[in-house]
Amino acid sequence: MIKVLIVDDSAVVRQVLTGLLDGVSGLKVIGAAPDPIFAMKRMETEWPDVIVLDIEMPRMDGVTFLRKLMSERPTPVVICSTLTEKGAEVTMQAMSAGAVDIITKPKVNLRNFLQESKSTIIDVIKAAAGSRPRIIKSPNRIAAGTDSMFGGTLKPMAQTTDRVIVIGTSTGGTQALEYLFTQLPRSAPAIVVVQHMPEHFTAAFAKRLDGICQVTVKEAAQHDRALPGLVLIAPGGKHMLLQRSGAQYQVDVKDGPLVSRHRPSVDVLFRSSAQSAGANAVGIILTGMGDDGAHGMKEMHDAGALTIAQDEASCVVYGMPKEAVKLGAVDGILPLSAIPQLIMQAPTRALFKRT
């Protein structure tokens, strides 16, 4: 039985979420508190398995409470955030502080929205219960020319986009990506990313990363070129494909139906990479719930690309990488800490297998 604590100053949210979750097999709401102070008193008698947490609340805001929680007793936290630009920026602070996923809520028609999103909310809470929340601390950034895990020295590809890195991730991915990108120098190869995240949030996420990384990070726009030192993150609510444009790569950002239950979908990005880049791509699948990206990674693998999965020990949720491994789509399994150097070397499959 997964014990859930709801912390939200909205009586409507507390009432509706409690009603949605009551009676669901495997879930039990042990309390609904209007702010973190009340929540902490409730947690003195019974500790939840998952906390659904609002951000803006009286007496103590959600981010402050989350940081306190993660420093004292890490517990899976799902952020329940308003779909606004301001809400997105604060939510990114919460994700960086250790929250594992996001449930969005509009300012209007709140009750109907939450009721219509019941299956998604239940899936997110169940996935969070199986996660291993943590604060990933970044060591000093790596620099071009340092020894890599493959031996010799790194040769960053500052003058060409002939090789491209494509990354897919979901639950736990915001922290994983922050860890990776803060390690990379400006000479990093072109990187294209799908992170499962609602619209509005991807722009705030990219902006946050851009402010703390040496590489440039932006939310992708139609026909953006994939260039060295640039990370393009797929916009929430849009698919993103990689396309060849002469000697360069660019992205195609477009509407479309859900693929593997997601938009943006990792499968869409990986399949387009298999078609457009073939063996010139490196595919990396990181922490996340479900199987999005597994089939696309198999197509990349079959097209000659080097394909890497994050290992179970360093994943918040070992779902997407596990499914890719089961399909035989993966050339290597690496801890998160080893992936920045892999990106900088951007080796071919032949080089990877020789070392």
Secondary structure, 3 states (H helix, E strand, C coil): CEEEEEECCCHHHHHHHHHHHCCCCCEEEEEEECCHHHHHHHHCCCCCCEEEEECCCCCCCHHHHHHHHHHHCCCCEEEEEECCHHHHHHHHHHHHCCCCEEEEECCCCHHHHHHHCHHHHHHHHHHHHCCCCCCCCCCCCCCCCCECCCCCECCCCCCCCCCEEEEEECCCHHHHHHHHHHCCCCCCCEEEEEECCCCCHHHHHHHHHHHHCCCEEEECCCCCEECCCEEEECCCCCEEEEEEECCEEEEEEECCCCECCECCCHHHHHHHHHHHCHHHEEEEECCECCCCCHHHHHHHHHCCCEEEEECHHHCCCECHHHHHHHCCCCCEEECHHHHHHHHHHCCCHHHHHHC
